[in-house]
Amino acid sequence: MRHEVRAFDELSLRQLYALLKLRSDVFVVEQNCVYGDIDGRDFDAVHVLLYDEEDVLQGYLRVYRHEDGTIRIGRVVSRTRGKNYGRMVLQDGIQVAESAFKAEEIVIEAQVYAIPFYAKEGFVTASEEFLEDGIPHVCMIRRTPR
């Protein structure tokens, strides 16, 4: 597995295409959810990419500072289930949030079905359930261990 961390301007056109396609394949097509994935946050985000041995993008997420000042991880996605790609890229994202952003807290808006996935990495539910693009979500927070 190859892990890459890139600012937006460091992404190649092929990398950008691959990450947008992966996000679209899962969040729009697989989950049958029409929403505005291109939201302007990618420009200031740090992008975490996970490639397999064949150089295929298997996992992705972005880390960014939200308008409210919180450090957030978003667009967590993996191409293949059951191979721990999601966990690997999430662990990379946590490291990026803590090192590059000096995050003491990391916020994520998690789809309800994924609460146990995030809980295994120290995230705790911090809100009531809400709908985001027609899908039930909760806000979860991970505090950096001291």
RODOBA-118588 format. One record per residue: x, y, z of N, C-alpha, C in turn. Coordinates in Angstrom, 2 decimals. Layout:
REM RODOBA-118588
SITE   n.east  n.north     n.up  ca.east  ca.north    ca.up   c.east  c.north     c.up
SITE        X        Y        Z        X         Y        Z        X        Y        Z
...
This chain:
REM RODOBA-118588
SITE   n.east  n.north     n.up  ca.east  ca.north    ca.up   c.east  c.north     c.up
SITE     0.85    -1.18     0.00     0.00      0.00     0.00     0.89     1.24     0.00
SITE     0.45     2.23    -0.75     1.18      3.50    -0.80     0.25     4.59    -0.29
SITE     0.74     5.39     0.64    -0.02      6.47     1.23     0.55     7.79     0.72
SITE    -0.31     8.70     0.29     0.14     10.01    -0.14    -0.69    11.08     0.54
SITE    -0.05    12.17     0.88    -0.70     13.33     1.48    -0.35    14.52     0.60
SITE    -1.38    15.20     0.10    -1.15     16.29    -0.85    -2.07    17.48    -0.57
SITE    -1.50    18.67    -0.74    -2.33     19.87    -0.81    -3.01    19.86    -2.18
SITE    -4.06    20.63    -2.35    -4.80     20.62    -3.61    -3.88    20.90    -4.80
SITE    -3.04    21.93    -4.70    -2.18     22.29    -5.82    -1.08    21.28    -6.10
SITE    -0.89    20.32    -5.20     0.10     19.26    -5.41    -0.49    18.04    -6.09
SITE    -1.81    17.99    -6.19    -2.46     16.85    -6.86    -2.22    16.92    -8.35
SITE    -1.89    15.79    -8.95    -1.82     15.75   -10.41    -3.25    15.73   -10.94
SITE    -3.40    16.01   -12.22    -4.73     15.94   -12.82    -5.29    14.52   -12.72
SITE    -4.44    13.52   -12.87    -4.89     12.13   -12.75    -5.34    11.80   -11.33
SITE    -4.60    12.30   -10.35    -5.00     12.08    -8.96    -6.34    12.76    -8.67
SITE    -6.48    13.99    -9.13    -7.74     14.72    -8.91    -8.90    13.98    -9.57
SITE    -8.71    13.55   -10.80    -9.75     12.80   -11.50   -10.11    11.53   -10.73
SITE    -9.09    10.79   -10.28    -9.33      9.52    -9.57   -10.08     9.74    -8.27
SITE    -9.72    10.76    -7.50   -10.40     10.98    -6.22   -11.83    11.47    -6.44
SITE   -12.04    12.33    -7.42   -13.41     12.79    -7.70   -14.27    11.64    -8.23
SITE   -13.67    10.78    -9.05   -14.41      9.62    -9.55   -14.77     8.66    -8.42
SITE   -13.82     8.39    -7.52   -14.10      7.50    -6.39   -15.21     8.09    -5.53
SITE   -15.14     9.38    -5.22   -16.19     10.01    -4.42   -17.53     9.90    -5.13
SITE   -17.55    10.15    -6.42   -18.80     10.06    -7.19   -19.32     8.64    -7.25
SITE   -18.44     7.67    -7.51   -18.85      6.27    -7.60   -19.55     5.80    -6.32
SITE   -19.01     6.20    -5.18   -19.57      5.73    -3.91   -20.70     6.62    -3.41
SITE   -20.44     7.92    -3.28   -21.42      8.79    -2.64   -22.61     9.14    -3.53
SITE   -22.41     9.21    -4.83   -23.51      9.57    -5.73   -24.16     8.33    -6.33
SITE   -23.36     7.46    -6.96   -23.92      6.31    -7.68   -24.32     5.19    -6.72
SITE   -23.37     4.68    -5.93   -23.65      3.54    -5.05   -24.72     3.88    -4.01
SITE   -24.63     5.08    -3.43   -25.59      5.47    -2.40   -26.83     6.16    -2.98
SITE   -26.85     6.27    -4.30   -28.00      6.86    -5.00   -28.40     8.20    -4.38
SITE   -27.42     9.10    -4.27   -27.63     10.39    -3.61   -27.09    11.50    -4.49
SITE   -27.97    12.32    -4.99   -27.55     13.46    -5.79   -27.25    14.62    -4.84
SITE   -26.01    15.08    -4.84   -25.63     16.19    -3.97   -24.43    16.90    -4.58
SITE   -24.13    18.09    -4.08   -23.03     18.89    -4.59   -21.70    18.51    -3.97
SITE   -21.04    17.53    -4.52   -19.75     17.07    -3.99   -18.68    18.15    -4.15
SITE   -18.71    18.88    -5.24   -17.72     19.92    -5.49   -18.19    21.16    -4.73
SITE   -17.65    21.32    -3.51   -18.17     22.34    -2.59   -17.20    23.47    -2.27
SITE   -16.06    23.50    -2.94   -15.09     24.57    -2.71   -14.12    24.30    -1.57
SITE   -14.34    23.27    -0.78   -13.45     22.98     0.35   -12.17    22.27    -0.07
SITE   -12.16    21.66    -1.23   -10.99     20.91    -1.67    -9.75    21.80    -1.82
SITE    -9.94    23.06    -2.18    -8.80     23.95    -2.41    -7.91    24.10    -1.18
SITE    -8.51    24.19     0.00    -7.76     24.42     1.23    -7.57    23.16     2.06
SITE    -8.03    22.04     1.55    -7.93     20.78     2.29    -6.59    20.11     2.03
SITE    -6.25    19.21     2.95    -5.15     18.29     2.74    -5.79    16.97     2.34
SITE    -5.34    16.41     1.23    -5.94     15.21     0.66    -5.08    14.00     0.98
SITE    -5.73    12.97     1.49    -5.04     11.74     1.88    -5.50    10.64     0.93
SITE    -4.54    10.04     0.25    -4.83      9.04    -0.78    -4.13     7.73    -0.44
SITE    -4.82     6.63    -0.66    -4.28      5.30    -0.39    -4.36     4.47    -1.67
SITE    -3.20     4.03    -2.15    -3.11      3.26    -3.38    -2.72     1.82    -3.10
SITE    -3.24     0.90    -3.92    -2.84     -0.50    -3.79    -1.60    -0.76    -4.64
SITE    -1.19    -2.01    -4.69     0.03     -2.40    -5.41    -0.06    -2.15    -6.91
SITE    -1.28    -2.10    -7.45    -1.47     -1.84    -8.88    -1.64    -0.36    -9.16
SITE    -1.40     0.48    -8.15    -1.50      1.93    -8.25    -2.94     2.41    -8.50
SITE    -3.90     1.66    -7.96    -5.31      2.04    -8.03    -5.68     2.71    -6.72
SITE    -6.34     3.86    -6.80    -6.78      4.56    -5.60    -7.82     3.73    -4.88
SITE    -7.52     3.31    -3.66    -8.42      2.46    -2.88    -9.10     3.19    -1.74
SITE    -8.49     4.27    -1.26    -9.07      5.02    -0.15    -8.73     6.48    -0.26
SITE    -9.60     7.30     0.30    -9.42      8.75     0.20   -10.16     9.45     1.33
SITE    -9.64    10.58     1.74   -10.37     11.52     2.59    -9.69    12.88     2.48
SITE   -10.36    13.88     3.03    -9.76     15.21     3.08    -9.84    15.73     4.51
SITE    -8.85    16.54     4.87    -8.80     17.18     6.19    -8.78    18.68     5.93
SITE    -9.60    19.42     6.68    -9.68     20.86     6.44   -10.14    21.59     7.70
SITE    -9.88    22.90     7.69   -10.39     23.76     8.75   -11.73    24.31     8.29
SITE   -12.78    24.01     9.03   -14.14     24.45     8.73   -14.27    25.94     9.05
SITE   -15.29    26.56     8.51   -15.53     27.99     8.76   -15.67    28.30    10.25
SITE   -16.12    27.33    11.03   -16.29     27.55    12.47   -14.99    27.33    13.26
SITE   -13.89    27.05    12.55   -12.59     26.88    13.19   -12.25    25.44    13.55
SITE   -13.22    24.55    13.50   -12.94     23.16    13.83   -12.14    22.48    12.72
SITE   -11.37    21.47    13.10   -10.65     20.67    12.12   -11.54    19.48    11.80
SITE   -11.77    19.26    10.53   -12.71     18.22    10.10   -12.06    17.25     9.13
SITE   -12.55    16.04     9.21   -12.24     15.01     8.22   -13.52    14.74     7.47
SITE   -13.43    14.72     6.15   -14.62     14.49     5.35   -14.33    13.67     4.12
SITE   -15.41    13.26     3.48   -15.35     12.46     2.24   -14.54    11.19     2.42
SITE   -14.68    10.56     3.57   -13.96      9.30     3.83   -14.58     8.22     2.96
SITE   -13.76     7.62     2.11   -14.30      6.65     1.17   -13.26     5.58     0.85
SITE   -13.75     4.36     0.64   -12.88      3.29     0.16   -13.58     2.57    -0.98
SITE   -12.78     2.12    -1.91   -13.31      1.45    -3.10   -13.80     0.04    -2.79
SITE   -13.05    -0.67    -1.96   -13.32     -2.07    -1.68   -13.59    -2.25    -0.20
SITE   -14.64    -2.97     0.13   -14.98     -3.21     1.53   -14.28    -4.47     2.03
SITE   -14.03    -4.51     3.33   -13.49     -5.71     3.95   -11.98    -5.86     3.88
SITE   -11.27    -4.86     3.40    -9.81     -4.96     3.31    -9.11    -3.94     4.19
SITE    -9.88    -3.25     5.04    -9.35     -2.25     5.97    -8.79    -1.01     5.31
SITE    -9.12    -0.77     4.04    -8.65      0.44     3.37    -9.23     1.68     4.04
SITE   -10.49     1.63     4.41   -11.12      2.75     5.09   -10.44     3.07     6.40
SITE   -10.14     2.05     7.16    -9.46      2.24     8.45    -8.07     2.82     8.24
SITE    -7.34     2.31     7.25    -5.99      2.80     6.99    -6.01     4.28     6.62
SITE    -6.91     4.66     5.73    -6.94      6.06     5.30    -7.45     6.95     6.44
SITE    -8.36     6.46     7.27    -8.83      7.24     8.41    -7.69     7.46     9.41
SITE    -6.91     6.45     9.68    -5.77      6.60    10.58    -4.77     7.62    10.03
SITE    -4.54     7.58     8.71    -3.68      8.59     8.08    -4.27     9.98     8.26
SITE    -5.57    10.10     8.06    -6.23     11.40     8.20    -6.14    11.97     9.60
SITE    -6.27    11.09    10.60    -6.14     11.53    11.99    -4.72    12.06    12.22
SITE    -3.73    11.36    11.71    -2.34     11.82    11.86    -2.14    13.18    11.19
SITE    -2.71    13.37    10.01    -2.60     14.65     9.31    -3.27    15.76    10.11
SITE    -4.46    15.48    10.63    -5.18     16.49    11.42    -4.37    16.91    12.64
SITE    -3.75    15.93    13.29    -2.99     16.22    14.51    -1.65    16.87    14.21
SITE    -1.01    16.50    13.12     0.31     17.06    12.84     0.22    18.36    12.03
SITE    -0.46    18.34    10.91    -0.51     19.52    10.03    -1.42    20.62    10.57
SITE    -2.50    20.24    11.25    -3.46     21.22    11.75    -3.38    21.41    13.27
SITE    -2.53    20.64    13.94    -2.39     20.71    15.40    -3.73    20.53    16.10
SITE    -4.56    19.66    15.55    -5.92     19.45    16.06    -5.89    18.79    17.43
SITE    -6.61    19.38    18.36    -6.86     18.75    19.65    -8.19    18.02    19.61
SITE    -9.04    18.44    18.68   -10.31     17.77    18.41   -10.47    17.64    16.90
SITE   -11.05    16.53    16.49   -11.36     16.32    15.07   -12.85    16.04    14.99
SITE   -13.51    16.73    14.08   -14.95     16.59    13.90   -15.21    15.86    12.58
SITE   -16.21    15.00    12.61   -16.64     14.32    11.40   -18.16    14.23    11.42
SITE   -18.77    14.39    10.26   -20.21     14.14    10.12   -20.34    12.76     9.52
SITE   -20.71    11.80    10.35   -20.71     10.40     9.96   -22.10     9.92     9.58
SITE   -22.17     9.13     8.52   -23.43      8.45     8.23   -23.69     7.49     9.39
SITE   -24.95     7.41     9.80   -25.32      6.66    11.00   -24.82     5.22    10.94
SITE   -24.90     4.59     9.78   -24.47      3.19     9.70   -22.98     3.04    10.01
SITE   -22.20     4.13     9.86   -20.74      4.07    10.04   -20.29     4.46    11.45
SITE   -21.21     4.70    12.37   -20.83      5.09    13.73   -19.84     4.09    14.34
SITE   -20.09     2.77    14.27   -19.13      1.82    14.88   -17.73     1.90    14.25
SITE   -17.66     2.16    12.95   -16.38      2.30    12.26   -15.57     3.44    12.87
SITE   -16.19     4.60    13.02   -15.49      5.76    13.57   -15.23     5.60    15.06
SITE   -16.13     4.96    15.77   -15.96      4.75    17.21   -14.69     3.94    17.50
SITE   -14.36     3.00    16.63   -13.15      2.19    16.82   -11.88     3.03    16.77
SITE   -11.97     4.22    16.17   -10.81      5.11    16.09   -10.92     6.27    17.08
SITE   -11.82     6.13    18.06   -11.89      7.11    19.15   -12.89     8.23    18.98
SITE   -13.71     8.19    17.92   -14.73      9.21    17.74   -15.95     8.87    18.59
SITE   -16.55     9.88    19.20   -17.76      9.69    19.99   -18.88    10.56    19.42
SITE   -20.08    10.04    19.49   -21.24     10.77    18.97   -21.45    12.03    19.80
SITE   -21.65    13.16    19.10   -21.77     14.45    19.78   -23.01    15.22    19.35
SITE   -23.95    14.56    18.67   -25.17     15.26    18.25   -26.30    14.26    18.10
SITE   -27.47    14.80    17.96   -28.62     14.00    17.59   -28.49    13.68    16.11
SITE   -29.23    12.72    15.65   -29.25     12.35    14.24   -29.85    13.50    13.42
SITE   -29.29    13.74    12.24   -29.82     14.75    11.32   -29.68    14.24     9.89
SITE   -30.46    14.81     9.00   -30.39     14.42     7.59   -29.44    15.34     6.85
SITE   -28.54    14.75     6.11   -27.63     15.47     5.22   -27.81    14.83     3.85
SITE   -28.34    15.61     2.91   -28.60     15.09     1.56   -29.48    13.85     1.59
SITE   -30.42    13.82     2.54   -31.37     12.72     2.64   -30.85    11.48     3.34
SITE   -29.63    11.53     3.87   -29.02     10.38     4.54   -28.82    10.72     6.02
SITE   -29.24     9.83     6.94   -29.05     10.09     8.37   -27.58    10.16     8.76
SITE   -27.22    11.23     9.47   -25.86     11.48     9.94   -25.88    11.84    11.41
SITE   -24.72    11.79    12.04   -24.48     12.37    13.35   -23.13    13.06    13.31
SITE   -22.97    14.04    14.18   -21.67     14.68    14.36   -20.91    13.81    15.37
SITE   -19.64    13.55    15.07   -18.79     12.79    15.98   -17.50    13.58    16.20
SITE   -16.94    13.45    17.40   -15.72     14.18    17.76   -14.70    13.20    18.32
SITE   -13.46    13.42    17.94   -12.33     12.66    18.50   -11.39    13.65    19.15
SITE   -11.15    13.48    20.42   -10.22     14.34    21.14    -8.85    13.67    21.14
SITE    -7.83    14.46    20.87    -6.48     13.93    20.83    -6.05    13.50    22.23
SITE    -5.62    12.26    22.38    -5.15     11.80    23.69    -3.92    12.61    24.13
SITE    -3.86    12.92    25.41    -2.72     13.71    25.92    -1.79    12.84    26.72
